[in-house]
Amino acid sequence: MDEPKKLFIKCNCHAHGIELEKYDDEDEIWISFWHNGFYNNNTLWNRIKFAWKILKDGKVSIDDFSFTVNDCKKMVEYLKELI
């Protein structure tokens, strides 16, 4: 599988970020939400899950969402209307 085209946008507070990934052979665009550090709910179980995600996936994204290219085009058009 080829490397995806990526865009990483960091929040102005520098504590959060959004990463968009698109693989040429897929119809989906993946959006990952990132957080610098642990959640406010810093329980032992959450720290273990956080560490497992790093070991398993090699990254610390909080959650992933998959949108079709068509859905993303709709989002872009919506954002264009807002700005």
C-alpha positions in Angstrom: 0.0 0.0 0.0 1.3 3.4 -0.9 1.8 6.2 1.6 -1.3 8.3 2.0 -1.5 12.0 1.2 -1.6 13.7 4.6 -2.5 17.1 6.0 -2.0 17.9 9.7 -3.6 20.9 11.2 -2.6 22.0 14.7 -5.0 23.8 16.9 -4.1 27.4 17.8 -3.7 26.3 21.4 -1.1 23.7 20.3 -2.8 21.0 22.4 -4.9 19.4 19.7 -4.7 18.6 16.0 -6.5 17.0 13.1 -4.9 14.8 10.5 -6.5 14.0 7.2 -5.3 11.0 5.2 -6.3 9.8 1.7 -5.0 6.6 0.1 -5.1 6.6 -3.7 -6.7 3.1 -3.8 -9.5 4.0 -1.3 -12.7 6.1 -1.6 -12.5 7.2 2.0 -10.7 10.1 3.7 -9.6 9.4 7.2 -9.7 12.1 9.9 -7.8 11.6 13.1 -8.1 13.9 16.1 -5.0 14.3 18.2 -4.4 15.4 21.7 -1.0 16.4 23.2 -0.9 14.6 26.4 -3.4 12.5 28.3 -7.1 13.1 28.6 -8.5 14.8 31.7 -9.7 11.3 32.7 -6.2 10.1 33.6 -7.2 6.8 35.2 -4.8 3.8 35.2 -7.1 2.0 32.7 -7.1 5.0 30.3 -3.3 5.3 30.5 -3.0 1.5 29.7 -5.4 2.0 26.7 -3.4 5.0 25.5 -0.1 3.1 25.8 -1.6 0.1 24.0 -2.8 2.3 21.1 0.8 3.6 20.7 2.2 0.1 20.8 -0.4 -1.3 18.4 -0.8 1.5 15.9 2.3 3.5 16.4 0.3 6.7 16.9 -1.7 8.4 19.5 -4.8 9.6 17.7 -7.9 9.8 19.9 -10.3 8.6 17.4 -10.7 8.1 13.6 -13.5 8.9 11.3 -14.0 7.8 7.7 -15.8 10.0 5.2 -16.4 9.4 1.5 -14.8 11.7 -1.0 -18.2 13.0 -1.8 -19.0 13.7 1.9 -15.7 15.6 2.1 -16.6 17.7 -0.9 -19.8 18.6 0.8 -17.9 19.6 3.9 -15.5 21.7 1.9 -18.4 23.5 0.2 -20.0 24.1 3.6 -16.8 25.5 5.0 -16.4 27.7 1.9 -19.9 29.1 2.6 -18.9 29.8 6.2 -15.7 31.6 5.4 
